[in-house]
């Protein structure tokens, strides 16, 4: 099991408005390293909606002196080390990554990604497949939901738990067991 789980928080409803990211690198089925960054969203989506602030608690003043998304994107990509990305509801997070890169005219590398939400639906029998509901179901109850790093960590823990439940040792085997596949980030 080797992958990087990722979670973005956005300043408003625009996909190209990330203001925080959390990443957890998993090597040999173990959470090995983390990266968390606050940054200013790319223009023209660099404004904060009150509804988003209520969800994640990040305010404009929290990122006023932070680097720009353009400054942190290379570090974020370097951290992935070419490993597959996993996100819970990956269509959202990959949409944020694509739209934000496009907003700053940045060509993303060829990366693949998978969705723990879709995998979880093939693994567990739950009333809700929201990130926090699954995290609680697997015994990970103490985390700050909507904190980018905490959510990326919960995503990593869920993927590791699913691999144990399916008795598999690789991401490829987990994807096969849950009838999923990696998708290309760049089409």
C-alpha positions in Angstrom: 0.0 0.0 0.0 1.7 3.1 -1.3 -0.2 6.3 -2.0 -0.7 9.9 -1.0 -4.0 10.9 0.5 -5.0 14.5 -0.2 -7.7 16.9 0.9 -8.3 20.5 -0.1 -10.4 23.2 1.6 -11.7 26.0 -0.6 -12.3 29.7 0.1 -15.6 29.7 -1.9 -17.7 27.6 -4.2 -15.2 27.9 -7.1 -13.1 24.9 -7.7 -10.1 27.2 -8.3 -10.2 28.7 -4.8 -8.1 26.3 -2.6 -6.8 27.9 0.6 -5.5 24.8 2.4 -4.3 21.3 1.6 -3.3 18.3 3.7 -1.4 15.3 2.4 -0.4 12.0 4.0 2.1 9.8 2.4 1.5 6.1 3.0 4.5 3.7 2.5 4.2 -0.1 3.1 0.7 0.4 4.5 1.9 2.9 7.2 1.3 6.6 7.4 4.8 7.8 6.9 4.9 11.6 6.4 2.5 14.6 6.3 2.4 18.0 4.7 -0.1 20.7 5.5 -0.2 24.2 4.0 -2.3 27.3 4.2 -2.0 29.6 1.2 -3.8 32.4 -0.7 -6.2 31.1 -3.4 -5.4 32.0 -7.0 -7.1 35.1 -8.4 -9.9 35.8 -9.3 -11.2 33.3 -6.8 -9.1 34.7 -3.9 -12.1 35.8 -1.8 -13.8 33.9 1.1 -17.5 33.0 1.3 -18.9 33.0 4.8 -20.4 29.5 4.3 -17.0 28.1 3.6 -15.5 29.9 6.6 -18.2 28.3 8.8 -17.2 24.9 7.5 -13.4 25.0 7.8 -12.8 28.1 10.0 -10.1 29.6 7.6 -10.5 33.3 7.3 -8.9 35.8 4.8 -6.6 37.1 7.6 -5.3 33.5 8.2 -3.8 33.5 4.7 -3.0 37.2 4.2 0.7 36.6 4.8 0.8 33.0 3.4 2.4 32.0 0.2 0.3 31.9 -3.0 -1.1 28.6 -4.5 1.4 29.2 -7.3 4.2 29.1 -4.7 3.0 25.9 -2.9 1.9 23.8 -5.9 5.4 22.6 -6.8 6.1 21.6 -3.1 2.7 19.8 -3.0 3.6 17.9 -6.2 7.1 17.1 -5.0 5.6 15.6 -1.8 3.5 13.2 -3.9 6.7 11.7 -5.3 4.7 10.4 -8.3 2.6 8.1 -6.1 -1.1 7.6 -6.8 -3.4 10.1 -5.0 -6.4 9.0 -2.9 -9.1 11.4 -1.8 -12.5 11.0 -0.3 -14.9 12.2 -3.0 -12.0 12.5 -5.3 -13.9 14.2 -8.0 -14.0 17.3 -5.8 -10.3 17.3 -4.8 -9.1 16.5 -8.3 -11.4 19.1 -9.7 -9.8 21.6 -7.3 -6.3 20.6 -8.3 -7.1 20.8 -12.0 -9.0 24.1 -11.9 -6.4 25.7 -9.6 -3.5 24.6 -11.8 -5.3 25.9 -14.9 -6.0 29.3 -13.1 -2.2 29.8 -12.7 -1.3 28.2 -16.1 0.5 25.3 -14.5 0.9 22.0 -16.4 0.2 19.2 -14.0 2.3 16.1 -14.2 0.9 12.7 -15.1 -0.6 11.4 -11.9 -3.3 8.8 -11.1 -5.9 9.0 -8.5 -8.6 6.9 -6.7 -11.6 7.6 -4.6 -12.0 6.2 -1.1 -15.7 7.1 -1.1 -16.3 4.8 -4.0 -14.1 2.1 -2.5 -15.9 2.4 0.9 -19.3 1.8 -0.7 -17.9 -1.6 -1.9 -16.4 -2.4 1.5 -18.7 -1.3 4.3 -22.5 -1.4 4.9 -23.1 2.0 6.4 -26.0 4.5 6.5 -23.6 7.3 5.4 -20.4 7.2 3.5 -19.3 10.7 4.5 -15.7 10.9 5.6 -16.4 11.4 9.2 -19.1 8.7 9.3 -16.6 6.1 7.9 -13.8 7.3 10.1 -16.0 6.9 13.2 -17.1 3.4 11.9 -13.5 2.3 11.8 -12.7 3.6 15.2 -11.0 6.9 14.2 -13.3 9.2 16.2 -10.9 11.9 17.3 -10.2 14.2 14.4 -11.0 17.8 13.4 -13.3 17.2 10.4 -12.8 19.9 7.7 -9.2 20.5 8.7 -7.3 19.5 5.5 -4.6 17.5 7.2 -7.0 15.8 9.5 -9.3 14.8 6.6 -6.3 13.6 4.5 -5.2 11.5 7.5 -8.7 10.1 8.0 -8.7 9.2 4.2 -5.4 7.4 4.6 -6.6 5.5 7.7 -9.8 4.4 5.8 -7.8 3.1 2.9 -5.5 1.2 5.2 -8.5 -0.2 7.1 -10.1 -1.3 3.8 -6.9 -3.1 2.7 -6.9 -4.9 6.0 -10.5 -5.8 5.8 -10.1 -7.1 2.2 -6.9 -8.9 3.3 -4.8 -7.2 0.5 -1.4 -5.7 0.6 -1.4 -3.3 -2.3 -3.4 -0.4 -3.6 -3.9 -2.3 -6.9 -5.4 -5.3 -5.0 -7.7 -3.0 -3.0 -8.9 -1.3 -6.2 -9.6 -4.7 -7.7 -11.5 -5.9 -4.6 -13.6 -2.8 -4.6 -14.1 -2.8 -8.4 -12.4 0.5 -8.8 -9.5 1.8 -10.9 -7.0 4.6 -10.8 -8.0 7.5 -13.1 -5.6 9.9 -14.8 -5.4 13.3 -13.3 -4.5 14.9 -16.6 -6.6 13.7 -19.5 
